[in-house]
């Protein structure tokens, strides 16, 4: 992300938004980051965006884990169960 040239000085390369610093920021942000910034009172102007289509990326992986859990015993079953449960978080 890049702090654009601003009357206060030249732009500076940054890796994150310093919420306590005024300025004009340009970068790539996720929707959640923009929602937080808006809640913090920042004005947001979207220059361009990307919308991802719906896809079932992990269906094959989940099906394989479910099969392993159903057909295995011992440690393999437990590992498959933990993976299906998101690691217990």
PDB file of N, CA, C and O in Angstrom:
ATOM      1  N   UNK A   1       0.855  -1.155   0.000  1.00  0.00           N
ATOM      2  CA  UNK A   1       0.000   0.000   0.000  1.00  0.00           C
ATOM      3  C   UNK A   1       0.900   1.215   0.000  1.00  0.00           C
ATOM      4  O   UNK A   1       2.052   1.139   0.427  1.00  0.00           O
ATOM      5  N   UNK A   2       0.393   2.316  -0.467  1.00  0.00           N
ATOM      6  CA  UNK A   2       1.218   3.494  -0.632  1.00  0.00           C
ATOM      7  C   UNK A   2       0.458   4.712  -0.144  1.00  0.00           C
ATOM      8  O   UNK A   2      -0.709   4.907  -0.484  1.00  0.00           O
ATOM      9  N   UNK A   3       1.122   5.521   0.650  1.00  0.00           N
ATOM     10  CA  UNK A   3       0.555   6.793   1.063  1.00  0.00           C
ATOM     11  C   UNK A   3       0.795   7.765  -0.083  1.00  0.00           C
ATOM     12  O   UNK A   3       1.946   8.047  -0.417  1.00  0.00           O
ATOM     13  N   UNK A   4      -0.263   8.279  -0.688  1.00  0.00           N
ATOM     14  CA  UNK A   4      -0.128   9.156  -1.846  1.00  0.00           C
ATOM     15  C   UNK A   4       0.502  10.484  -1.472  1.00  0.00           C
ATOM     16  O   UNK A   4       0.522  10.879  -0.306  1.00  0.00           O
ATOM     17  N   UNK A   5       1.010  11.158  -2.478  1.00  0.00           N
ATOM     18  CA  UNK A   5       1.585  12.472  -2.237  1.00  0.00           C
ATOM     19  C   UNK A   5       0.521  13.358  -1.600  1.00  0.00           C
ATOM     20  O   UNK A   5      -0.611  13.436  -2.076  1.00  0.00           O
ATOM     21  N   UNK A   6       0.895  14.001  -0.551  1.00  0.00           N
ATOM     22  CA  UNK A   6      -0.034  14.751   0.278  1.00  0.00           C
ATOM     23  C   UNK A   6       0.598  16.104   0.567  1.00  0.00           C
ATOM     24  O   UNK A   6       1.825  16.209   0.564  1.00  0.00           O
ATOM     25  N   UNK A   7      -0.189  17.140   0.816  1.00  0.00           N
ATOM     26  CA  UNK A   7       0.402  18.446   1.105  1.00  0.00           C
ATOM     27  C   UNK A   7       1.419  18.412   2.245  1.00  0.00           C
ATOM     28  O   UNK A   7       2.288  19.280   2.324  1.00  0.00           O
ATOM     29  N   UNK A   8       1.317  17.419   3.124  1.00  0.00           N
ATOM     30  CA  UNK A   8       2.246  17.336   4.248  1.00  0.00           C
ATOM     31  C   UNK A   8       3.599  16.776   3.836  1.00  0.00           C
ATOM     32  O   UNK A   8       4.536  16.821   4.633  1.00  0.00           O
ATOM     33  N   UNK A   9       3.738  16.254   2.634  1.00  0.00           N
ATOM     34  CA  UNK A   9       5.024  15.699   2.208  1.00  0.00           C
ATOM     35  C   UNK A   9       4.860  14.683   1.110  1.00  0.00           C
ATOM     36  O   UNK A   9       3.769  14.504   0.570  1.00  0.00           O
ATOM     37  N   UNK A  10       5.958  14.013   0.779  1.00  0.00           N
ATOM     38  CA  UNK A  10       5.952  12.999  -0.265  1.00  0.00           C
ATOM     39  C   UNK A  10       5.363  11.699   0.255  1.00  0.00           C
ATOM     40  O   UNK A  10       5.230  11.499   1.463  1.00  0.00           O
ATOM     41  N   UNK A  11       5.011  10.813  -0.679  1.00  0.00           N
ATOM     42  CA  UNK A  11       4.411   9.548  -0.261  1.00  0.00           C
ATOM     43  C   UNK A  11       5.454   8.661   0.401  1.00  0.00           C
ATOM     44  O   UNK A  11       6.658   8.794   0.179  1.00  0.00           O
ATOM     45  N   UNK A  12       4.952   7.763   1.212  1.00  0.00           N
ATOM     46  CA  UNK A  12       5.793   6.826   1.937  1.00  0.00           C
ATOM     47  C   UNK A  12       5.202   5.435   1.749  1.00  0.00           C
ATOM     48  O   UNK A  12       3.990   5.253   1.865  1.00  0.00           O
ATOM     49  N   UNK A  13       6.057   4.450   1.458  1.00  0.00           N
ATOM     50  CA  UNK A  13       5.582   3.077   1.344  1.00  0.00           C
ATOM     51  C   UNK A  13       5.232   2.561   2.740  1.00  0.00           C
ATOM     52  O   UNK A  13       6.014   2.719   3.678  1.00  0.00           O
ATOM     53  N   UNK A  14       4.066   1.949   2.872  1.00  0.00           N
ATOM     54  CA  UNK A  14       3.638   1.409   4.162  1.00  0.00           C
ATOM     55  C   UNK A  14       3.081   0.006   3.964  1.00  0.00           C
ATOM     56  O   UNK A  14       2.654  -0.348   2.865  1.00  0.00           O
ATOM     57  N   UNK A  15       3.085  -0.783   5.019  1.00  0.00           N
ATOM     58  CA  UNK A  15       2.564  -2.147   4.957  1.00  0.00           C
ATOM     59  C   UNK A  15       1.211  -2.291   5.624  1.00  0.00           C
ATOM     60  O   UNK A  15       0.569  -3.334   5.499  1.00  0.00           O
ATOM     61  N   UNK A  16       0.769  -1.270   6.325  1.00  0.00           N
ATOM     62  CA  UNK A  16      -0.516  -1.322   7.004  1.00  0.00           C
ATOM     63  C   UNK A  16      -1.024   0.100   7.206  1.00  0.00           C
ATOM     64  O   UNK A  16      -0.273   1.065   7.061  1.00  0.00           O
ATOM     65  N   UNK A  17      -2.280   0.217   7.534  1.00  0.00           N
ATOM     66  CA  UNK A  17      -2.853   1.532   7.804  1.00  0.00           C
ATOM     67  C   UNK A  17      -2.578   1.889   9.255  1.00  0.00           C
ATOM     68  O   UNK A  17      -2.916   1.127  10.160  1.00  0.00           O
ATOM     69  N   UNK A  18      -1.974   3.033   9.477  1.00  0.00           N
ATOM     70  CA  UNK A  18      -1.811   3.567  10.823  1.00  0.00           C
ATOM     71  C   UNK A  18      -3.061   4.384  11.104  1.00  0.00           C
ATOM     72  O   UNK A  18      -3.207   5.493  10.590  1.00  0.00           O
ATOM     73  N   UNK A  19      -3.959   3.848  11.912  1.00  0.00           N
ATOM     74  CA  UNK A  19      -5.249   4.479  12.137  1.00  0.00           C
ATOM     75  C   UNK A  19      -5.124   5.839  12.803  1.00  0.00           C
ATOM     76  O   UNK A  19      -6.071   6.624  12.768  1.00  0.00           O
ATOM     77  N   UNK A  20      -3.985   6.138  13.407  1.00  0.00           N
ATOM     78  CA  UNK A  20      -3.801   7.411  14.095  1.00  0.00           C
ATOM     79  C   UNK A  20      -3.189   8.477  13.189  1.00  0.00           C
ATOM     80  O   UNK A  20      -2.977   9.606  13.629  1.00  0.00           O
ATOM     81  N   UNK A  21      -2.907   8.142  11.949  1.00  0.00           N
ATOM     82  CA  UNK A  21      -2.212   9.050  11.041  1.00  0.00           C
ATOM     83  C   UNK A  21      -3.168   9.526   9.953  1.00  0.00           C
ATOM     84  O   UNK A  21      -3.830   8.716   9.303  1.00  0.00           O
ATOM     85  N   UNK A  22      -3.239  10.831   9.759  1.00  0.00           N
ATOM     86  CA  UNK A  22      -4.080  11.376   8.701  1.00  0.00           C
ATOM     87  C   UNK A  22      -3.357  11.258   7.375  1.00  0.00           C
ATOM     88  O   UNK A  22      -2.127  11.283   7.336  1.00  0.00           O
ATOM     89  N   UNK A  23      -4.094  11.132   6.297  1.00  0.00           N
ATOM     90  CA  UNK A  23      -3.480  11.059   4.983  1.00  0.00           C
ATOM     91  C   UNK A  23      -4.427  10.439   3.983  1.00  0.00           C
ATOM     92  O   UNK A  23      -5.581  10.132   4.282  1.00  0.00           O
ATOM     93  N   UNK A  24      -3.909  10.269   2.803  1.00  0.00           N
ATOM     94  CA  UNK A  24      -4.654   9.634   1.728  1.00  0.00           C
ATOM     95  C   UNK A  24      -3.950   8.317   1.440  1.00  0.00           C
ATOM     96  O   UNK A  24      -2.753   8.303   1.152  1.00  0.00           O
ATOM     97  N   UNK A  25      -4.676   7.221   1.515  1.00  0.00           N
ATOM     98  CA  UNK A  25      -4.095   5.903   1.346  1.00  0.00           C
ATOM     99  C   UNK A  25      -4.608   5.263   0.072  1.00  0.00           C
ATOM    100  O   UNK A  25      -5.775   5.410  -0.289  1.00  0.00           O
ATOM    101  N   UNK A  26      -3.727   4.557  -0.598  1.00  0.00           N
ATOM    102  CA  UNK A  26      -4.113   3.772  -1.767  1.00  0.00           C
ATOM    103  C   UNK A  26      -3.559   2.381  -1.570  1.00  0.00           C
ATOM    104  O   UNK A  26      -2.394   2.220  -1.204  1.00  0.00           O
ATOM    105  N   UNK A  27      -4.370   1.383  -1.805  1.00  0.00           N
ATOM    106  CA  UNK A  27      -3.893   0.024  -1.641  1.00  0.00           C
ATOM    107  C   UNK A  27      -4.972  -0.981  -1.947  1.00  0.00           C
ATOM    108  O   UNK A  27      -6.042  -0.637  -2.450  1.00  0.00           O
ATOM    109  N   UNK A  28      -4.683  -2.219  -1.639  1.00  0.00           N
ATOM    110  CA  UNK A  28      -5.621  -3.308  -1.827  1.00  0.00           C
ATOM    111  C   UNK A  28      -6.119  -3.732  -0.458  1.00  0.00           C
ATOM    112  O   UNK A  28      -5.326  -4.087   0.414  1.00  0.00           O
ATOM    113  N   UNK A  29      -7.420  -3.695  -0.270  1.00  0.00           N
ATOM    114  CA  UNK A  29      -8.006  -3.980   1.030  1.00  0.00           C
ATOM    115  C   UNK A  29      -9.158  -4.955   0.878  1.00  0.00           C
ATOM    116  O   UNK A  29      -9.808  -5.006  -0.166  1.00  0.00           O
ATOM    117  N   UNK A  30      -9.403  -5.714   1.907  1.00  0.00           N
ATOM    118  CA  UNK A  30     -10.547  -6.614   1.949  1.00  0.00           C
ATOM    119  C   UNK A  30     -11.767  -5.854   2.456  1.00  0.00           C
ATOM    120  O   UNK A  30     -11.640  -4.810   3.096  1.00  0.00           O
ATOM    121  N   UNK A  31     -12.927  -6.380   2.168  1.00  0.00           N
ATOM    122  CA  UNK A  31     -14.174  -5.739   2.574  1.00  0.00           C
ATOM    123  C   UNK A  31     -14.197  -5.482   4.074  1.00  0.00           C
ATOM    124  O   UNK A  31     -14.627  -4.418   4.518  1.00  0.00           O
ATOM    125  N   UNK A  32     -13.739  -6.448   4.849  1.00  0.00           N
ATOM    126  CA  UNK A  32     -13.769  -6.304   6.303  1.00  0.00           C
ATOM    127  C   UNK A  32     -12.909  -5.114   6.746  1.00  0.00           C
ATOM    128  O   UNK A  32     -13.314  -4.352   7.624  1.00  0.00           O
ATOM    129  N   UNK A  33     -11.717  -4.952   6.138  1.00  0.00           N
ATOM    130  CA  UNK A  33     -10.853  -3.814   6.470  1.00  0.00           C
ATOM    131  C   UNK A  33     -11.545  -2.497   6.155  1.00  0.00           C
ATOM    132  O   UNK A  33     -11.458  -1.546   6.933  1.00  0.00           O
ATOM    133  N   UNK A  34     -12.229  -2.435   5.025  1.00  0.00           N
ATOM    134  CA  UNK A  34     -12.923  -1.208   4.633  1.00  0.00           C
ATOM    135  C   UNK A  34     -14.100  -0.912   5.562  1.00  0.00           C
ATOM    136  O   UNK A  34     -14.386   0.249   5.853  1.00  0.00           O
ATOM    137  N   UNK A  35     -14.773  -1.948   6.021  1.00  0.00           N
ATOM    138  CA  UNK A  35     -15.879  -1.744   6.965  1.00  0.00           C
ATOM    139  C   UNK A  35     -15.365  -1.164   8.283  1.00  0.00           C
ATOM    140  O   UNK A  35     -15.995  -0.280   8.863  1.00  0.00           O
ATOM    141  N   UNK A  36     -14.225  -1.663   8.751  1.00  0.00           N
ATOM    142  CA  UNK A  36     -13.634  -1.130   9.984  1.00  0.00           C
ATOM    143  C   UNK A  36     -13.225   0.319   9.781  1.00  0.00           C
ATOM    144  O   UNK A  36     -13.488   1.165  10.636  1.00  0.00           O
ATOM    145  N   UNK A  37     -12.579   0.614   8.645  1.00  0.00           N
ATOM    146  CA  UNK A  37     -12.147   1.989   8.367  1.00  0.00           C
ATOM    147  C   UNK A  37     -13.347   2.929   8.330  1.00  0.00           C
ATOM    148  O   UNK A  37     -13.285   4.039   8.859  1.00  0.00           O
ATOM    149  N   UNK A  38     -14.430   2.492   7.711  1.00  0.00           N
ATOM    150  CA  UNK A  38     -15.630   3.328   7.640  1.00  0.00           C
ATOM    151  C   UNK A  38     -16.203   3.570   9.035  1.00  0.00           C
ATOM    152  O   UNK A  38     -16.632   4.680   9.349  1.00  0.00           O
ATOM    153  N   UNK A  39     -16.211   2.531   9.870  1.00  0.00           N
ATOM    154  CA  UNK A  39     -16.687   2.685  11.250  1.00  0.00           C
ATOM    155  C   UNK A  39     -15.808   3.645  12.047  1.00  0.00           C
ATOM    156  O   UNK A  39     -16.278   4.298  12.979  1.00  0.00           O
ATOM    157  N   UNK A  40     -14.519   3.728  11.673  1.00  0.00           N
ATOM    158  CA  UNK A  40     -13.584   4.622  12.356  1.00  0.00           C
ATOM    159  C   UNK A  40     -13.692   6.059  11.850  1.00  0.00           C
ATOM    160  O   UNK A  40     -13.003   6.947  12.350  1.00  0.00           O
ATOM    161  N   UNK A  41     -14.558   6.290  10.858  1.00  0.00           N
ATOM    162  CA  UNK A  41     -14.782   7.645  10.370  1.00  0.00           C
ATOM    163  C   UNK A  41     -14.030   8.009   9.106  1.00  0.00           C
ATOM    164  O   UNK A  41     -14.082   9.158   8.666  1.00  0.00           O
ATOM    165  N   UNK A  42     -13.323   7.045   8.509  1.00  0.00           N
ATOM    166  CA  UNK A  42     -12.600   7.330   7.272  1.00  0.00           C
ATOM    167  C   UNK A  42     -13.575   7.429   6.112  1.00  0.00           C
ATOM    168  O   UNK A  42     -14.582   6.721   6.072  1.00  0.00           O
ATOM    169  N   UNK A  43     -13.271   8.308   5.171  1.00  0.00           N
ATOM    170  CA  UNK A  43     -14.047   8.403   3.939  1.00  0.00           C
ATOM    171  C   UNK A  43     -13.367   7.501   2.917  1.00  0.00           C
ATOM    172  O   UNK A  43     -12.153   7.575   2.729  1.00  0.00           O
ATOM    173  N   UNK A  44     -14.137   6.661   2.265  1.00  0.00           N
ATOM    174  CA  UNK A  44     -13.573   5.675   1.349  1.00  0.00           C
ATOM    175  C   UNK A  44     -14.090   5.922  -0.051  1.00  0.00           C
ATOM    176  O   UNK A  44     -15.290   6.090  -0.266  1.00  0.00           O
ATOM    177  N   UNK A  45     -13.166   5.943  -1.004  1.00  0.00           N
ATOM    178  CA  UNK A  45     -13.520   6.052  -2.415  1.00  0.00           C
ATOM    179  C   UNK A  45     -12.957   4.815  -3.105  1.00  0.00           C
ATOM    180  O   UNK A  45     -11.742   4.620  -3.157  1.00  0.00           O
ATOM    181  N   UNK A  46     -13.839   3.991  -3.628  1.00  0.00           N
ATOM    182  CA  UNK A  46     -13.417   2.770  -4.304  1.00  0.00           C
ATOM    183  C   UNK A  46     -13.038   3.107  -5.741  1.00  0.00           C
ATOM    184  O   UNK A  46     -13.857   3.631  -6.497  1.00  0.00           O
ATOM    185  N   UNK A  47     -11.815   2.809  -6.111  1.00  0.00           N
ATOM    186  CA  UNK A  47     -11.338   3.075  -7.470  1.00  0.00           C
ATOM    187  C   UNK A  47     -11.710   1.916  -8.388  1.00  0.00           C
ATOM    188  O   UNK A  47     -12.209   2.130  -9.493  1.00  0.00           O
ATOM    189  N   UNK A  48     -11.470   0.705  -7.936  1.00  0.00           N
ATOM    190  CA  UNK A  48     -11.904  -0.481  -8.671  1.00  0.00           C
ATOM    191  C   UNK A  48     -11.960  -1.639  -7.692  1.00  0.00           C
ATOM    192  O   UNK A  48     -11.367  -1.581  -6.615  1.00  0.00           O
ATOM    193  N   UNK A  49     -12.667  -2.680  -8.064  1.00  0.00           N
ATOM    194  CA  UNK A  49     -12.812  -3.815  -7.167  1.00  0.00           C
ATOM    195  C   UNK A  49     -12.915  -5.114  -7.926  1.00  0.00           C
ATOM    196  O   UNK A  49     -13.077  -5.130  -9.146  1.00  0.00           O
ATOM    197  N   UNK A  50     -12.819  -6.194  -7.196  1.00  0.00           N
ATOM    198  CA  UNK A  50     -12.962  -7.522  -7.775  1.00  0.00           C
ATOM    199  C   UNK A  50     -14.029  -8.266  -6.997  1.00  0.00           C
ATOM    200  O   UNK A  50     -14.081  -8.195  -5.769  1.00  0.00           O
ATOM    201  N   UNK A  51     -14.861  -8.965  -7.703  1.00  0.00           N
ATOM    202  CA  UNK A  51     -15.868  -9.803  -7.081  1.00  0.00           C
ATOM    203  C   UNK A  51     -15.621 -11.225  -7.550  1.00  0.00           C
ATOM    204  O   UNK A  51     -15.531 -11.491  -8.749  1.00  0.00           O
ATOM    205  N   UNK A  52     -15.516 -12.118  -6.608  1.00  0.00           N
ATOM    206  CA  UNK A  52     -15.236 -13.504  -6.934  1.00  0.00           C
ATOM    207  C   UNK A  52     -16.541 -14.275  -7.036  1.00  0.00           C
ATOM    208  O   UNK A  52     -17.442 -14.109  -6.215  1.00  0.00           O
ATOM    209  N   UNK A  53     -16.628 -15.113  -8.047  1.00  0.00           N
ATOM    210  CA  UNK A  53     -17.795 -15.960  -8.210  1.00  0.00           C
ATOM    211  C   UNK A  53     -17.810 -17.073  -7.174  1.00  0.00           C
ATOM    212  O   UNK A  53     -16.788 -17.390  -6.567  1.00  0.00           O
ATOM    213  N   UNK A  54     -18.963 -17.648  -6.987  1.00  0.00           N
ATOM    214  CA  UNK A  54     -19.114 -18.728  -6.026  1.00  0.00           C
ATOM    215  C   UNK A  54     -18.489 -19.991  -6.595  1.00  0.00           C
ATOM    216  O   UNK A  54     -18.714 -20.341  -7.754  1.00  0.00           O
ATOM    217  N   UNK A  55     -17.711 -20.665  -5.779  1.00  0.00           N
ATOM    218  CA  UNK A  55     -17.081 -21.915  -6.197  1.00  0.00           C
ATOM    219  C   UNK A  55     -16.989 -22.840  -4.991  1.00  0.00           C
ATOM    220  O   UNK A  55     -16.920 -22.384  -3.849  1.00  0.00           O
ATOM    221  N   UNK A  56     -16.989 -24.089  -5.245  1.00  0.00           N
ATOM    222  CA  UNK A  56     -16.886 -25.088  -4.185  1.00  0.00           C
ATOM    223  C   UNK A  56     -15.473 -25.668  -4.208  1.00  0.00           C
ATOM    224  O   UNK A  56     -15.263 -26.810  -4.616  1.00  0.00           O
ATOM    225  N   UNK A  57     -14.520 -24.869  -3.767  1.00  0.00           N
ATOM    226  CA  UNK A  57     -13.111 -25.224  -3.863  1.00  0.00           C
ATOM    227  C   UNK A  57     -12.727 -26.425  -3.012  1.00  0.00           C
ATOM    228  O   UNK A  57     -11.851 -27.200  -3.398  1.00  0.00           O
ATOM    229  N   UNK A  58     -13.359 -26.587  -1.876  1.00  0.00           N
ATOM    230  CA  UNK A  58     -12.917 -27.589  -0.919  1.00  0.00           C
ATOM    231  C   UNK A  58     -13.820 -28.814  -0.842  1.00  0.00           C
ATOM    232  O   UNK A  58     -13.619 -29.669   0.022  1.00  0.00           O
ATOM    233  N   UNK A  59     -14.801 -28.919  -1.716  1.00  0.00           N
ATOM    234  CA  UNK A  59     -15.722 -30.054  -1.641  1.00  0.00           C
ATOM    235  C   UNK A  59     -15.004 -31.393  -1.737  1.00  0.00           C
ATOM    236  O   UNK A  59     -15.283 -32.301  -0.954  1.00  0.00           O
ATOM    237  N   UNK A  60     -14.088 -31.527  -2.685  1.00  0.00           N
ATOM    238  CA  UNK A  60     -13.348 -32.783  -2.837  1.00  0.00           C
ATOM    239  C   UNK A  60     -12.522 -33.100  -1.605  1.00  0.00           C
ATOM    240  O   UNK A  60     -12.441 -34.253  -1.182  1.00  0.00           O
ATOM    241  N   UNK A  61     -11.914 -32.081  -1.035  1.00  0.00           N
ATOM    242  CA  UNK A  61     -11.105 -32.236   0.167  1.00  0.00           C
ATOM    243  C   UNK A  61     -11.971 -32.670   1.349  1.00  0.00           C
ATOM    244  O   UNK A  61     -11.611 -33.587   2.087  1.00  0.00           O
ATOM    245  N   UNK A  62     -13.105 -32.012   1.522  1.00  0.00           N
ATOM    246  CA  UNK A  62     -14.018 -32.343   2.621  1.00  0.00           C
ATOM    247  C   UNK A  62     -14.578 -33.753   2.450  1.00  0.00           C
ATOM    248  O   UNK A  62     -14.679 -34.505   3.419  1.00  0.00           O
ATOM    249  N   UNK A  63     -14.942 -34.112   1.220  1.00  0.00           N
ATOM    250  CA  UNK A  63     -15.460 -35.458   0.965  1.00  0.00           C
ATOM    251  C   UNK A  63     -14.422 -36.518   1.314  1.00  0.00           C
ATOM    252  O   UNK A  63     -14.755 -37.549   1.897  1.00  0.00           O
ATOM    253  N   UNK A  64     -13.160 -36.262   0.956  1.00  0.00           N
ATOM    254  CA  UNK A  64     -12.081 -37.209   1.251  1.00  0.00           C
ATOM    255  C   UNK A  64     -11.884 -37.346   2.761  1.00  0.00           C
ATOM    256  O   UNK A  64     -11.729 -38.457   3.267  1.00  0.00           O
ATOM    257  N   UNK A  65     -11.888 -36.221   3.485  1.00  0.00           N
ATOM    258  CA  UNK A  65     -11.741 -36.277   4.938  1.00  0.00           C
ATOM    259  C   UNK A  65     -12.907 -37.020   5.588  1.00  0.00           C
ATOM    260  O   UNK A  65     -12.711 -37.807   6.514  1.00  0.00           O
ATOM    261  N   UNK A  66     -14.122 -36.766   5.098  1.00  0.00           N
ATOM    262  CA  UNK A  66     -15.298 -37.443   5.644  1.00  0.00           C
ATOM    263  C   UNK A  66     -15.202 -38.953   5.417  1.00  0.00           C
ATOM    264  O   UNK A  66     -15.549 -39.745   6.292  1.00  0.00           O
ATOM    265  N   UNK A  67     -14.727 -39.339   4.232  1.00  0.00           N
ATOM    266  CA  UNK A  67     -14.546 -40.757   3.915  1.00  0.00           C
ATOM    267  C   UNK A  67     -13.487 -41.380   4.829  1.00  0.00           C
ATOM    268  O   UNK A  67     -13.660 -42.493   5.325  1.00  0.00           O
ATOM    269  N   UNK A  68     -12.384 -40.646   5.045  1.00  0.00           N
ATOM    270  CA  UNK A  68     -11.331 -41.145   5.937  1.00  0.00           C
ATOM    271  C   UNK A  68     -11.857 -41.328   7.357  1.00  0.00           C
ATOM    272  O   UNK A  68     -11.546 -42.320   8.015  1.00  0.00           O
ATOM    273  N   UNK A  69     -12.644 -40.385   7.822  1.00  0.00           N
ATOM    274  CA  UNK A  69     -13.203 -40.465   9.176  1.00  0.00           C
ATOM    275  C   UNK A  69     -14.154 -41.655   9.298  1.00  0.00           C
ATOM    276  O   UNK A  69     -14.131 -42.374  10.297  1.00  0.00           O
ATOM    277  N   UNK A  70     -14.984 -41.858   8.284  1.00  0.00           N
ATOM    278  CA  UNK A  70     -15.981 -42.932   8.326  1.00  0.00           C
ATOM    279  C   UNK A  70     -15.350 -44.316   8.221  1.00  0.00           C
ATOM    280  O   UNK A  70     -15.850 -45.270   8.818  1.00  0.00           O
ATOM    281  N   UNK A  71     -14.260 -44.436   7.472  1.00  0.00           N
ATOM    282  CA  UNK A  71     -13.695 -45.752   7.171  1.00  0.00           C
ATOM    283  C   UNK A  71     -12.412 -46.071   7.918  1.00  0.00           C
ATOM    284  O   UNK A  71     -11.821 -47.124   7.682  1.00  0.00           O
ATOM    285  N   UNK A  72     -11.963 -45.200   8.809  1.00  0.00           N
ATOM    286  CA  UNK A  72     -10.702 -45.423   9.509  1.00  0.00           C
ATOM    287  C   UNK A  72     -10.932 -45.508  11.007  1.00  0.00           C
ATOM    288  O   UNK A  72     -11.988 -45.138  11.522  1.00  0.00           O
ATOM    289  N   UNK A  73      -9.916 -46.004  11.684  1.00  0.00           N
ATOM    290  CA  UNK A  73      -9.928 -46.034  13.147  1.00  0.00           C
ATOM    291  C   UNK A  73      -8.600 -45.477  13.643  1.00  0.00           C
ATOM    292  O   UNK A  73      -7.650 -45.319  12.876  1.00  0.00           O
ATOM    293  N   UNK A  74      -8.551 -45.186  14.916  1.00  0.00           N
ATOM    294  CA  UNK A  74      -7.303 -44.734  15.524  1.00  0.00           C
ATOM    295  C   UNK A  74      -6.912 -43.330  15.107  1.00  0.00           C
ATOM    296  O   UNK A  74      -7.768 -42.466  14.913  1.00  0.00           O
ATOM    297  N   UNK A  75      -5.597 -43.106  14.968  1.00  0.00           N
ATOM    298  CA  UNK A  75      -5.094 -41.754  14.704  1.00  0.00           C
ATOM    299  C   UNK A  75      -5.600 -41.135  13.397  1.00  0.00           C
ATOM    300  O   UNK A  75      -5.869 -39.935  13.350  1.00  0.00           O
ATOM    301  N   UNK A  76      -5.733 -41.933  12.348  1.00  0.00           N
ATOM    302  CA  UNK A  76      -6.192 -41.396  11.058  1.00  0.00           C
ATOM    303  C   UNK A  76      -7.606 -40.840  11.197  1.00  0.00           C
ATOM    304  O   UNK A  76      -7.903 -39.762  10.684  1.00  0.00           O
ATOM    305  N   UNK A  77      -8.470 -41.567  11.884  1.00  0.00           N
ATOM    306  CA  UNK A  77      -9.841 -41.081  12.109  1.00  0.00           C
ATOM    307  C   UNK A  77      -9.827 -39.792  12.919  1.00  0.00           C
ATOM    308  O   UNK A  77     -10.553 -38.848  12.607  1.00  0.00           O
ATOM    309  N   UNK A  78      -8.994 -39.753  13.967  1.00  0.00           N
ATOM    310  CA  UNK A  78      -8.926 -38.551  14.807  1.00  0.00           C
ATOM    311  C   UNK A  78      -8.418 -37.336  14.037  1.00  0.00           C
ATOM    312  O   UNK A  78      -8.930 -36.230  14.209  1.00  0.00           O
ATOM    313  N   UNK A  79      -7.415 -37.540  13.192  1.00  0.00           N
ATOM    314  CA  UNK A  79      -6.882 -36.432  12.384  1.00  0.00           C
ATOM    315  C   UNK A  79      -7.948 -35.924  11.421  1.00  0.00           C
ATOM    316  O   UNK A  79      -8.129 -34.716  11.271  1.00  0.00           O
ATOM    317  N   UNK A  80      -8.655 -36.847  10.770  1.00  0.00           N
ATOM    318  CA  UNK A  80      -9.727 -36.440   9.851  1.00  0.00           C
ATOM    319  C   UNK A  80     -10.827 -35.694  10.602  1.00  0.00           C
ATOM    320  O   UNK A  80     -11.361 -34.706  10.100  1.00  0.00           O
ATOM    321  N   UNK A  81     -11.167 -36.164  11.806  1.00  0.00           N
ATOM    322  CA  UNK A  81     -12.205 -35.511  12.606  1.00  0.00           C
ATOM    323  C   UNK A  81     -11.782 -34.097  12.992  1.00  0.00           C
ATOM    324  O   UNK A  81     -12.574 -33.161  12.883  1.00  0.00           O
ATOM    325  N   UNK A  82     -10.543 -33.938  13.440  1.00  0.00           N
ATOM    326  CA  UNK A  82     -10.040 -32.612  13.821  1.00  0.00           C
ATOM    327  C   UNK A  82     -10.039 -31.673  12.616  1.00  0.00           C
ATOM    328  O   UNK A  82     -10.430 -30.511  12.728  1.00  0.00           O
ATOM    329  N   UNK A  83      -9.597 -32.183  11.460  1.00  0.00           N
ATOM    330  CA  UNK A  83      -9.575 -31.349  10.250  1.00  0.00           C
ATOM    331  C   UNK A  83     -10.987 -30.921   9.851  1.00  0.00           C
ATOM    332  O   UNK A  83     -11.196 -29.779   9.444  1.00  0.00           O
ATOM    333  N   UNK A  84     -11.946 -31.824   9.965  1.00  0.00           N
ATOM    334  CA  UNK A  84     -13.329 -31.480   9.621  1.00  0.00           C
ATOM    335  C   UNK A  84     -13.931 -30.478  10.597  1.00  0.00           C
ATOM    336  O   UNK A  84     -14.788 -29.678  10.221  1.00  0.00           O
ATOM    337  N   UNK A  85     -13.490 -30.520  11.838  1.00  0.00           N
ATOM    338  CA  UNK A  85     -14.010 -29.606  12.857  1.00  0.00           C
ATOM    339  C   UNK A  85     -13.241 -28.293  12.911  1.00  0.00           C
ATOM    340  O   UNK A  85     -13.442 -27.508  13.838  1.00  0.00           O
ATOM    341  N   UNK A  86     -12.380 -28.038  11.958  1.00  0.00           N
ATOM    342  CA  UNK A  86     -11.635 -26.778  11.931  1.00  0.00           C
ATOM    343  C   UNK A  86     -10.543 -26.704  12.979  1.00  0.00           C
ATOM    344  O   UNK A  86     -10.168 -25.605  13.387  1.00  0.00           O
ATOM    345  N   UNK A  87     -10.026 -27.819  13.422  1.00  0.00           N
ATOM    346  CA  UNK A  87      -8.940 -27.808  14.384  1.00  0.00           C
ATOM    347  C   UNK A  87      -9.392 -27.520  15.805  1.00  0.00           C
ATOM    348  O   UNK A  87      -8.555 -27.370  16.695  1.00  0.00           O
ATOM    349  N   UNK A  88     -10.685 -27.440  16.039  1.00  0.00           N
ATOM    350  CA  UNK A  88     -11.183 -27.229  17.385  1.00  0.00           C
ATOM    351  C   UNK A  88     -11.256 -25.782  17.812  1.00  0.00           C
ATOM    352  O   UNK A  88     -11.449 -25.492  18.992  1.00  0.00           O
ATOM    353  N   UNK A  89     -11.108 -24.880  16.879  1.00  0.00           N
ATOM    354  CA  UNK A  89     -11.156 -23.458  17.243  1.00  0.00           C
ATOM    355  C   UNK A  89     -12.575 -22.965  17.257  1.00  0.00           C
ATOM    356  O   UNK A  89     -12.818 -21.792  17.541  1.00  0.00           O
TER     357      UNK A  89
END
